[in-house]
Amino acid sequence: MDAPRPPITLAIEGAIAIATLDRPPVNAIDDAWVARLGAILDEVEARDEVHVLWIRSAGRAFCAGADLALMRERFADDAGRARMVELARDMQQVFARVERSPKVSIAEIGGPALGGGLELALACDLRLAADNAKLGLPEARLGLLPGAGGTQRLTRICGHAIARQLILGAEVVDGQRAAALGIVHRSVPAAELQAAARAQAERIAAMPGAALAACKRCITAGADGHEDGFAAEIEGTAMLYGQAETQALVHRFLAG
């Protein structure tokens, strides 16, 4: 018997790891999906040659959130609802790994990114969306909240005013509006999205991995305040000065 197809596939192209969400029809999130994303992070982070993790979808939807069939099955009793809470906790943890990873993550959002799907994208360093993609955290409509990091990251990224508007209003916006609000960094016509995401991935992947990881650490320190970012800059600078790759690049630059 053939092994079941994984809900997320992984391909390594030089310094770029491409994680493709591939659980038709809408890449709904369940326990196996979360576990697979964790396994992909394990593999990608073990590869020094990989600098960029590019997350995209094989289908029309990026990710429409939690698996509705799973919710129906588990929502009927206290034990099932407790398991849904655990799934939310697992999603928080794996999305936090994406955010903390030394690899630069890029989300290519070609279709609906709703609920947990948008929460995954918000954990990525960079987000590109098709103009007509739909993005939102509409959980309040169901009496729920975006519990996989959505309230925290959207607030940090866009500010509390935009987060209140979108989360409390359960608003869903298109890619152009998402770019205007700062939810994504850029929106492009759908036909141009994959090429734009690849160009971004290739540009970043060409840079030294140690420098990217150090820059990402310092940016994170400035964003969340859990670490002295100025001290991290000095530590990172000292580390990078000791790198042979950095020394060669600086010598070449100074030789002009």
Backbone as CSV, one residue per row, in Angstrom:
resi,resn,N_x,N_y,N_z,CA_x,CA_y,CA_z,C_x,C_y,C_z
1,MET,0.845,-1.195,0.000,0.000,0.000,0.000,0.882,1.247,0.000
2,ASP,0.502,2.197,-0.840,1.260,3.438,-0.903,1.090,4.227,0.381
3,ALA,2.177,4.916,0.786,2.108,5.770,1.962,1.198,6.955,1.671
4,PRO,0.454,7.427,2.673,-0.415,8.571,2.438,0.398,9.813,2.091
5,ARG,-0.166,10.641,1.248,0.513,11.871,0.856,0.580,12.810,2.051
6,PRO,1.746,13.391,2.323,1.827,14.315,3.456,1.037,15.588,3.171
7,PRO,0.488,16.226,4.220,-0.298,17.444,4.004,0.544,18.645,3.605
8,ILE,1.855,18.548,3.828,2.788,19.588,3.410,4.003,18.879,2.828
9,THR,4.404,19.251,1.618,5.578,18.652,1.004,6.763,19.609,1.130
10,LEU,7.946,19.049,0.999,9.162,19.850,1.126,10.092,19.554,-0.038
11,ALA,10.574,20.620,-0.667,11.587,20.500,-1.719,12.711,21.472,-1.399
12,ILE,13.952,21.025,-1.574,15.114,21.867,-1.335,15.716,22.239,-2.682
13,GLU,15.804,23.535,-2.946,16.427,24.039,-4.165,17.572,24.961,-3.758
14,GLY,18.752,24.383,-3.600,19.893,25.173,-3.176,19.683,25.724,-1.778
15,ALA,19.675,27.050,-1.671,19.518,27.702,-0.363,18.066,27.975,-0.020
16,ILE,17.132,27.473,-0.835,15.705,27.710,-0.612,15.003,26.398,-0.321
17,ALA,14.271,26.354,0.781,13.394,25.225,1.106,11.969,25.645,0.786
18,ILE,11.285,24.868,-0.031,9.921,25.194,-0.440,8.970,24.227,0.251
19,ALA,8.181,24.755,1.184,7.156,23.970,1.871,5.828,24.267,1.191
20,THR,5.230,23.255,0.598,4.007,23.432,-0.167,2.833,22.801,0.574
21,LEU,1.883,23.627,0.986,0.675,23.138,1.632,-0.136,22.375,0.594
22,ASP,-0.451,21.102,0.897,-1.068,20.256,-0.132,-2.061,19.291,0.508
23,ARG,-3.054,19.866,1.154,-4.129,19.069,1.728,-5.458,19.587,1.148
24,PRO,-5.859,19.087,-0.018,-7.080,19.593,-0.661,-8.295,19.365,0.235
25,PRO,-9.336,20.216,0.090,-9.378,21.295,-0.903,-8.848,22.632,-0.415
26,VAL,-8.722,22.832,0.918,-8.392,24.185,1.395,-7.236,24.187,2.389
27,ASN,-6.441,23.081,2.428,-5.310,22.997,3.354,-5.728,23.189,4.809
28,ALA,-6.852,22.567,5.173,-7.361,22.694,6.533,-6.369,22.088,7.533
29,ILE,-6.316,22.702,8.702,-5.328,22.337,9.720,-5.888,21.274,10.661
30,ASP,-5.121,20.196,10.834,-5.438,19.199,11.854,-4.145,18.799,12.552
31,ASP,-4.197,17.803,13.410,-3.015,17.417,14.180,-1.873,16.961,13.284
32,ALA,-2.187,16.190,12.246,-1.145,15.696,11.349,-0.488,16.843,10.593
33,TRP,-1.279,17.833,10.224,-0.761,19.020,9.517,0.244,19.748,10.404
34,VAL,-0.095,19.943,11.670,0.789,20.640,12.605,2.072,19.840,12.810
35,ALA,1.922,18.524,12.985,3.101,17.675,13.183,4.019,17.711,11.972
36,ARG,3.437,17.722,10.789,4.243,17.761,9.562,4.996,19.082,9.445
37,LEU,4.354,20.186,9.793,5.053,21.467,9.751,6.229,21.458,10.727
38,GLY,6.029,20.885,11.891,7.124,20.769,12.846,8.273,19.934,12.307
39,ALA,7.961,18.836,11.635,8.994,17.980,11.064,9.759,18.707,9.963
40,ILE,9.043,19.499,9.178,9.703,20.281,8.127,10.659,21.292,8.742
41,LEU,10.252,21.935,9.811,11.146,22.879,10.481,12.386,22.162,11.014
42,ASP,12.203,20.956,11.556,13.352,20.174,12.019,14.356,19.971,10.886
43,GLU,13.848,19.567,9.722,14.746,19.274,8.599,15.397,20.538,8.064
44,VAL,14.607,21.584,7.905,15.135,22.825,7.332,16.194,23.439,8.249
45,GLU,15.927,23.438,9.548,16.870,24.056,10.473,18.153,23.238,10.628
46,ALA,18.116,21.974,10.262,19.316,21.135,10.323,20.218,21.333,9.111
47,ARG,19.738,22.050,8.107,20.505,22.244,6.871,21.134,23.634,6.856
48,ASP,22.439,23.689,7.046,23.122,24.985,7.058,23.037,25.690,5.710
49,GLU,22.917,24.900,4.642,22.907,25.526,3.308,21.598,26.236,3.000
50,VAL,20.540,25.951,3.771,19.243,26.581,3.537,19.166,27.901,4.288
51,HIS,18.810,28.950,3.570,18.673,30.279,4.162,17.225,30.753,4.216
52,VAL,16.393,30.221,3.328,15.020,30.718,3.185,14.034,29.557,3.217
53,LEU,12.956,29.741,3.961,11.819,28.815,3.955,10.661,29.528,3.265
54,TRP,10.292,29.037,2.088,9.234,29.640,1.265,7.995,28.760,1.420
55,ILE,6.949,29.313,1.996,5.712,28.563,2.247,4.659,28.999,1.243
56,ARG,4.122,28.033,0.518,3.125,28.322,-0.508,2.094,27.201,-0.545
57,SER,1.183,27.268,-1.478,0.122,26.267,-1.566,0.088,25.636,-2.950
58,ALA,-0.276,24.353,-2.970,-0.458,23.664,-4.244,-1.822,23.949,-4.847
59,GLY,-2.751,24.487,-4.048,-4.118,24.699,-4.528,-4.516,26.155,-4.563
60,ARG,-5.794,26.384,-4.712,-6.287,27.753,-4.832,-6.282,28.477,-3.499
61,ALA,-6.480,27.753,-2.414,-6.458,28.365,-1.083,-5.049,28.272,-0.508
62,PHE,-4.623,29.310,0.202,-3.379,29.211,0.969,-3.637,28.284,2.147
63,CYS,-4.539,28.663,3.032,-4.964,27.811,4.140,-6.186,28.456,4.766
64,ALA,-7.293,27.724,4.807,-8.557,28.286,5.281,-8.796,28.058,6.766
65,GLY,-7.769,27.594,7.503,-7.914,27.458,8.950,-8.177,26.038,9.398
66,ALA,-8.766,25.914,10.573,-8.960,24.606,11.199,-9.889,23.722,10.381
67,ASP,-9.644,22.433,10.456,-10.439,21.422,9.758,-11.853,21.396,10.344
68,LEU,-12.847,21.709,9.521,-14.227,21.791,10.016,-14.763,20.424,10.422
69,ALA,-14.378,19.381,9.689,-14.825,18.038,10.059,-14.276,17.652,11.435
70,LEU,-13.041,18.039,11.690,-12.442,17.771,12.994,-13.176,18.538,14.089
71,MET,-13.523,19.781,13.810,-14.261,20.574,14.793,-15.619,19.947,15.096
72,ARG,-16.320,19.482,14.045,-17.631,18.843,14.260,-17.489,17.612,15.150
73,GLU,-16.434,16.843,14.890,-16.219,15.601,15.640,-15.914,15.888,17.109
74,ARG,-15.111,16.902,17.364,-14.611,17.136,18.717,-15.454,18.120,19.524
75,PHE,-16.273,18.902,18.857,-16.951,19.983,19.560,-18.147,19.508,20.376
76,ALA,-18.520,18.252,20.229,-19.751,17.762,20.841,-19.663,17.545,22.339
77,ASP,-18.454,17.402,22.891,-18.353,17.127,24.325,-17.120,17.805,24.909
78,ASP,-17.028,17.789,26.229,-15.946,18.482,26.917,-14.575,17.929,26.527
79,ALA,-14.477,16.618,26.420,-13.190,16.011,26.083,-12.731,16.441,24.695
80,GLY,-13.657,16.466,23.768,-13.316,16.883,22.411,-12.914,18.342,22.355
81,ARG,-13.647,19.174,23.073,-13.298,20.599,23.093,-11.925,20.810,23.734
82,ALA,-11.601,20.014,24.733,-10.275,20.107,25.348,-9.185,19.745,24.344
83,ARG,-9.478,18.780,23.485,-8.516,18.414,22.443,-8.349,19.541,21.424
84,MET,-9.399,20.289,21.159,-9.280,21.445,20.264,-8.418,22.537,20.896
85,VAL,-8.525,22.689,22.214,-7.647,23.645,22.908,-6.193,23.208,22.754
86,GLU,-5.933,21.905,22.870,-4.572,21.406,22.716,-4.062,21.634,21.293
87,LEU,-4.964,21.485,20.312,-4.559,21.760,18.931,-4.164,23.221,18.775
88,ALA,-4.928,24.119,19.376,-4.582,25.546,19.322,-3.213,25.788,19.958
89,ARG,-2.959,25.102,21.071,-1.651,25.254,21.730,-0.529,24.735,20.829
90,ASP,-0.766,23.604,20.184,0.239,23.055,19.269,0.480,24.005,18.095
91,MET,-0.586,24.614,17.585,-0.428,25.589,16.503,0.388,26.786,16.972
92,GLN,0.084,27.287,18.162,0.882,28.384,18.716,2.362,28.030,18.717
93,GLN,2.664,26.828,19.187,4.062,26.435,19.355,4.770,26.281,18.014
94,VAL,4.118,25.679,17.019,4.800,25.484,15.740,4.909,26.802,14.984
95,PHE,3.914,27.686,15.107,4.022,28.990,14.454,5.111,29.829,15.125
96,ALA,5.262,29.688,16.439,6.344,30.387,17.135,7.703,29.888,16.645
97,ARG,7.785,28.616,16.305,9.035,28.095,15.751,9.350,28.732,14.410
98,VAL,8.329,28.915,13.573,8.538,29.598,12.292,9.079,31.005,12.548
99,GLU,8.466,31.691,13.488,8.851,33.067,13.793,10.275,33.137,14.342
100,ARG,10.652,32.212,15.204,11.958,32.245,15.866,13.072,31.611,15.034
101,SER,12.718,30.889,13.997,13.703,30.165,13.215,14.781,31.099,12.668
102,PRO,16.038,30.649,12.616,17.071,31.466,11.982,16.900,31.580,10.472
103,LYS,16.041,30.737,9.894,15.774,30.823,8.462,14.759,31.932,8.191
104,VAL,14.938,32.647,7.106,13.989,33.691,6.714,12.791,33.030,6.060
105,SER,11.592,33.312,6.567,10.378,32.676,6.054,9.574,33.654,5.204
106,ILE,9.059,33.129,4.097,8.254,33.919,3.159,6.949,33.179,2.931
107,ALA,5.818,33.866,3.109,4.507,33.286,2.826,4.010,33.834,1.491
108,GLU,3.735,32.933,0.568,3.142,33.292,-0.727,1.646,32.976,-0.634
109,ILE,0.823,34.011,-0.563,-0.603,33.854,-0.285,-1.380,34.069,-1.588
110,GLY,-1.708,32.962,-2.244,-2.382,33.064,-3.527,-3.890,32.972,-3.444
111,GLY,-4.404,32.552,-2.295,-5.844,32.399,-2.123,-6.197,32.599,-0.670
112,PRO,-7.392,32.193,-0.262,-7.844,32.462,1.096,-6.832,32.064,2.168
113,ALA,-6.541,33.008,3.054,-5.714,32.769,4.247,-6.552,33.251,5.415
114,LEU,-7.260,32.318,6.029,-8.246,32.657,7.048,-7.936,31.927,8.351
115,GLY,-8.254,32.545,9.471,-8.043,31.899,10.756,-6.606,31.438,10.908
116,GLY,-6.429,30.142,11.177,-5.095,29.594,11.359,-4.200,29.761,10.157
117,GLY,-4.784,29.849,8.970,-3.971,30.080,7.771,-3.304,31.439,7.804
118,LEU,-4.051,32.467,8.181,-3.445,33.791,8.304,-2.492,33.823,9.493
119,GLU,-2.816,33.095,10.563,-1.915,33.056,11.712,-0.555,32.467,11.330
120,LEU,-0.536,31.458,10.458,0.727,30.941,9.949,1.462,32.022,9.171
121,ALA,0.765,32.701,8.285,1.411,33.739,7.477,1.959,34.866,8.347
122,LEU,1.230,35.232,9.391,1.681,36.310,10.278,2.960,35.932,11.015
123,ALA,3.207,34.630,11.187,4.431,34.178,11.845,5.634,34.241,10.915
124,CYS,5.397,34.398,9.620,6.493,34.462,8.647,7.111,35.855,8.629
125,ASP,8.355,35.919,8.187,9.050,37.199,8.135,8.485,38.112,7.059
126,LEU,8.133,37.537,5.922,7.649,38.317,4.788,6.397,37.671,4.227
127,ARG,5.466,38.510,3.783,4.202,38.025,3.238,3.904,38.733,1.926
128,LEU,3.689,37.943,0.885,3.258,38.462,-0.408,1.903,37.847,-0.707
129,ALA,0.967,38.659,-1.230,-0.384,38.161,-1.486,-0.842,38.549,-2.881
130,ALA,-1.661,37.698,-3.455,-2.348,38.067,-4.691,-3.347,39.173,-4.390
131,ASP,-3.538,40.057,-5.342,-4.470,41.167,-5.143,-5.843,40.699,-4.703
132,ASN,-6.276,39.544,-5.241,-7.637,39.074,-4.977,-7.713,38.017,-3.874
133,ALA,-6.597,37.733,-3.205,-6.630,36.773,-2.093,-7.465,37.336,-0.947
134,LYS,-8.087,36.462,-0.186,-8.900,36.883,0.962,-8.166,36.545,2.256
135,LEU,-8.029,37.546,3.117,-7.302,37.356,4.368,-8.145,37.859,5.527
136,GLY,-8.129,37.115,6.632,-8.875,37.574,7.792,-8.790,36.612,8.960
137,LEU,-9.199,37.135,10.112,-9.314,36.352,11.344,-10.762,36.476,11.814
138,PRO,-11.669,35.725,11.200,-13.098,35.922,11.443,-13.689,35.103,12.581
139,GLU,-12.846,34.611,13.490,-13.306,33.682,14.524,-14.404,34.245,15.412
140,ALA,-14.410,35.562,15.628,-15.409,36.146,16.531,-16.831,35.870,16.056
141,ARG,-17.012,35.670,14.761,-18.349,35.352,14.236,-18.894,34.062,14.845
142,LEU,-17.971,33.156,15.208,-18.377,31.863,15.773,-18.298,31.859,17.292
143,GLY,-18.101,33.030,17.880,-17.954,33.084,19.316,-16.583,32.633,19.785
144,LEU,-15.606,32.650,18.883,-14.252,32.194,19.189,-13.273,33.348,19.068
145,LEU,-11.990,33.052,19.244,-10.954,34.046,19.004,-9.815,33.387,18.243
146,PRO,-8.997,34.179,17.544,-7.845,33.618,16.832,-6.764,33.238,17.831
147,GLY,-6.782,31.979,18.280,-5.994,31.550,19.422,-4.662,30.923,19.100
148,ALA,-4.213,30.987,17.849,-2.904,30.424,17.486,-1.899,31.536,17.255
149,GLY,-2.056,32.626,17.997,-1.126,33.742,17.903,-1.647,34.929,17.129
150,GLY,-2.853,34.816,16.593,-3.372,35.874,15.730,-3.568,37.210,16.410
151,THR,-4.115,37.193,17.642,-4.348,38.469,18.319,-3.028,39.164,18.627
152,GLN,-2.001,38.386,18.933,-0.715,38.965,19.312,0.055,39.473,18.100
153,ARG,0.162,38.658,17.075,0.990,39.054,15.924,0.330,40.134,15.090
154,LEU,-0.964,40.060,14.883,-1.604,41.112,14.094,-1.478,42.451,14.807
155,THR,-1.574,42.446,16.124,-1.418,43.686,16.887,0.000,44.225,16.761
156,ARG,0.990,43.346,16.859,2.383,43.796,16.728,2.669,44.309,15.330
157,ILE,2.114,43.648,14.331,2.430,43.982,12.944,1.714,45.246,12.485
158,CYS,0.432,45.350,12.801,-0.398,46.436,12.265,-0.778,47.490,13.289
159,GLY,-0.537,47.228,14.564,-0.981,48.141,15.606,-2.348,47.738,16.139
160,HIS,-2.645,48.206,17.357,-3.873,47.743,18.007,-5.122,48.257,17.316
161,ALA,-5.072,49.432,16.667,-6.276,49.965,16.021,-6.727,49.066,14.871
162,ILE,-5.779,48.672,14.007,-6.120,47.796,12.882,-6.503,46.413,13.399
163,ALA,-5.787,45.909,14.400,-6.124,44.593,14.952,-7.539,44.584,15.517
164,ARG,-7.909,45.645,16.222,-9.274,45.719,16.755,-10.299,45.746,15.629
165,GLN,-10.012,46.526,14.604,-10.950,46.638,13.483,-11.181,45.279,12.831
166,LEU,-10.096,44.563,12.561,-10.215,43.318,11.809,-10.712,42.162,12.672
167,ILE,-10.190,42.050,13.900,-10.558,40.905,14.738,-11.938,41.095,15.349
168,LEU,-12.185,42.255,15.930,-13.489,42.478,16.561,-14.604,42.570,15.519
169,GLY,-14.268,43.074,14.337,-15.254,43.156,13.266,-15.314,41.922,12.403
170,ALA,-14.435,40.936,12.677,-14.367,39.704,11.875,-14.288,40.027,10.387
171,GLU,-13.494,41.027,10.054,-13.408,41.490,8.669,-12.480,40.603,7.841
172,VAL,-12.850,40.390,6.608,-12.019,39.701,5.628,-11.708,40.710,4.526
173,VAL,-10.419,40.873,4.212,-9.999,41.874,3.233,-9.274,41.193,2.086
174,ASP,-9.197,41.886,0.956,-8.457,41.319,-0.171,-6.976,41.692,-0.055
175,GLY,-6.171,41.148,-0.958,-4.737,41.344,-0.877,-4.312,42.795,-0.972
176,GLN,-4.985,43.559,-1.831,-4.642,44.973,-1.962,-4.892,45.716,-0.658
177,ARG,-6.045,45.466,-0.046,-6.366,46.124,1.223,-5.429,45.641,2.322
178,ALA,-5.086,44.362,2.289,-4.164,43.833,3.287,-2.808,44.521,3.201
179,ALA,-2.344,44.804,1.973,-1.079,45.520,1.808,-1.193,46.945,2.340
180,ALA,-2.318,47.597,2.067,-2.511,48.966,2.546,-2.537,49.031,4.065
181,LEU,-3.056,47.985,4.703,-3.136,47.949,6.175,-1.851,47.448,6.817
182,GLY,-0.927,46.941,6.016,0.321,46.429,6.554,0.281,44.971,6.958
183,ILE,-0.814,44.271,6.656,-0.897,42.839,6.992,0.087,42.046,6.149
184,VAL,0.205,42.415,4.884,1.204,41.811,3.998,2.131,42.919,3.522
185,HIS,3.302,42.525,3.079,4.281,43.510,2.647,4.017,44.023,1.240
186,ARG,3.376,43.161,0.432,3.194,43.520,-0.976,2.060,42.694,-1.547
187,SER,1.290,43.295,-2.448,0.302,42.526,-3.202,0.570,42.735,-4.687
188,VAL,0.338,41.678,-5.446,0.570,41.703,-6.891,-0.568,40.955,-7.574
189,PRO,-0.776,41.157,-8.878,-1.764,40.343,-9.584,-1.477,38.860,-9.412
190,ALA,-2.526,38.065,-9.330,-2.365,36.633,-9.050,-1.411,35.953,-10.025
191,ALA,-1.460,36.350,-11.298,-0.615,35.719,-12.302,0.871,35.994,-12.081
192,GLU,1.185,37.016,-11.297,2.583,37.402,-11.069,3.097,36.958,-9.703
193,LEU,2.228,36.369,-8.893,2.583,36.130,-7.496,3.729,35.138,-7.335
194,GLN,3.657,33.992,-7.980,4.693,32.980,-7.790,6.056,33.514,-8.221
195,ALA,6.105,34.223,-9.345,7.374,34.780,-9.811,7.901,35.812,-8.827
196,ALA,7.001,36.620,-8.267,7.431,37.635,-7.301,7.965,36.982,-6.034
197,ALA,7.282,35.929,-5.566,7.745,35.235,-4.365,9.086,34.552,-4.611
198,ARG,9.233,33.944,-5.773,10.512,33.292,-6.086,11.642,34.314,-6.163
199,ALA,11.380,35.452,-6.801,12.418,36.470,-6.898,12.853,36.945,-5.513
200,GLN,11.864,37.130,-4.631,12.192,37.547,-3.263,13.005,36.472,-2.557
201,ALA,12.579,35.219,-2.689,13.293,34.120,-2.044,14.718,34.010,-2.568
202,GLU,14.898,34.122,-3.870,16.229,33.985,-4.449,17.136,35.137,-4.038
203,ARG,16.593,36.329,-3.965,17.402,37.487,-3.568,17.919,37.318,-2.141
204,ILE,17.024,36.890,-1.241,17.427,36.726,0.158,18.333,35.517,0.320
205,ALA,18.032,34.436,-0.394,18.820,33.210,-0.268,20.263,33.405,-0.700
206,ALA,20.519,34.397,-1.555,21.878,34.652,-2.029,22.751,35.317,-0.966
207,MET,22.157,35.788,0.120,22.911,36.465,1.169,23.451,35.447,2.171
208,PRO,24.508,35.813,2.900,25.081,34.870,3.874,24.070,34.476,4.949
209,GLY,23.961,33.194,5.204,22.979,32.704,6.164,23.226,33.205,7.569
210,ALA,24.501,33.296,7.971,24.795,33.760,9.330,24.348,35.196,9.519
211,ALA,24.538,36.029,8.489,24.108,37.428,8.583,22.592,37.530,8.645
212,LEU,21.902,36.722,7.852,20.442,36.741,7.886,19.925,36.345,9.262
213,ALA,20.492,35.275,9.820,20.042,34.812,11.134,20.311,35.860,12.207
214,ALA,21.477,36.508,12.138,21.811,37.527,13.135,20.903,38.741,12.994
215,CYS,20.645,39.166,11.758,19.737,40.292,11.536,18.349,39.967,12.071
216,LYS,17.879,38.753,11.786,16.548,38.362,12.237,16.471,38.350,13.758
217,ARG,17.508,37.872,14.409,17.520,37.863,15.874,17.405,39.289,16.424
218,CYS,18.143,40.223,15.841,18.132,41.599,16.342,16.792,42.278,16.072
219,ILE,16.206,42.020,14.912,14.882,42.586,14.611,13.857,42.069,15.604
220,THR,13.918,40.770,15.885,12.989,40.178,16.848,13.171,40.803,18.228
221,ALA,14.412,41.034,18.615,14.668,41.661,19.914,14.041,43.046,19.975
222,GLY,14.148,43.796,18.881,13.541,45.121,18.852,12.028,45.081,18.870
223,ALA,11.456,44.019,18.281,9.996,43.930,18.177,9.341,43.472,19.464
224,ASP,9.947,42.489,20.129,9.245,41.927,21.298,9.808,42.373,22.644
225,GLY,10.984,42.961,22.642,11.528,43.506,23.881,11.980,42.491,24.904
226,HIS,12.061,41.210,24.529,12.459,40.179,25.479,13.976,40.055,25.610
227,GLU,14.705,40.725,24.736,16.161,40.673,24.738,16.677,42.073,24.476
228,ASP,17.836,42.397,25.028,18.472,43.688,24.774,18.962,43.708,23.337
229,GLY,18.237,44.411,22.472,18.564,44.422,21.062,19.898,45.070,20.751
230,PHE,20.272,46.085,21.501,21.559,46.733,21.276,22.708,45.783,21.605
231,ALA,22.562,45.056,22.703,23.575,44.056,23.052,23.617,42.949,22.002
232,ALA,22.444,42.551,21.485,22.402,41.523,20.446,23.115,41.995,19.187
233,GLU,23.003,43.291,18.865,23.704,43.832,17.700,25.221,43.708,17.858
234,ILE,25.737,44.066,19.036,27.181,43.976,19.258,27.643,42.528,19.234
235,GLU,26.881,41.657,19.885,27.231,40.230,19.877,27.232,39.677,18.461
236,GLY,26.192,40.034,17.702,26.108,39.553,16.325,27.210,40.115,15.450
237,THR,27.534,41.388,15.648,28.607,42.006,14.866,29.935,41.306,15.120
238,ALA,30.235,41.049,16.394,31.481,40.355,16.741,31.517,38.962,16.124
239,MET,30.395,38.255,16.175,30.335,36.915,15.601,30.565,36.963,14.093
240,LEU,29.931,37.915,13.419,30.031,37.984,11.966,31.424,38.415,11.517
241,TYR,32.089,39.299,12.276,33.458,39.675,11.926,34.386,38.466,11.912
242,GLY,34.042,37.448,12.679,34.864,36.244,12.724,34.560,35.244,11.629
243,GLN,33.545,35.497,10.816,33.142,34.576,9.756,34.023,34.762,8.523
244,ALA,34.549,33.668,7.993,35.381,33.755,6.789,34.603,34.354,5.617
245,GLU,33.331,33.988,5.513,32.530,34.522,4.404,32.379,36.030,4.516
246,THR,32.128,36.525,5.732,32.014,37.959,5.939,33.327,38.649,5.601
247,GLN,34.431,38.097,6.075,35.733,38.710,5.811,36.013,38.812,4.319
248,ALA,35.694,37.759,3.577,35.927,37.778,2.132,35.040,38.825,1.446
249,LEU,33.785,38.901,1.846,32.874,39.876,1.232,33.290,41.306,1.539
250,VAL,33.705,41.552,2.779,34.120,42.916,3.156,35.418,43.288,2.438
251,HIS,36.377,42.368,2.377,37.623,42.652,1.657,37.339,42.984,0.193
252,ARG,36.440,42.209,-0.417,36.093,42.450,-1.823,35.435,43.817,-1.991
253,PHE,34.549,44.164,-1.054,33.874,45.459,-1.111,34.874,46.614,-0.945
254,LEU,35.797,46.476,0.017,36.747,47.555,0.280,37.767,47.701,-0.847
255,ALA,38.017,46.593,-1.547,38.956,46.649,-2.664,38.325,47.356,-3.862
256,GLY,36.964,47.412,-3.804,36.139,48.156,-4.758,36.503,48.072,-6.186
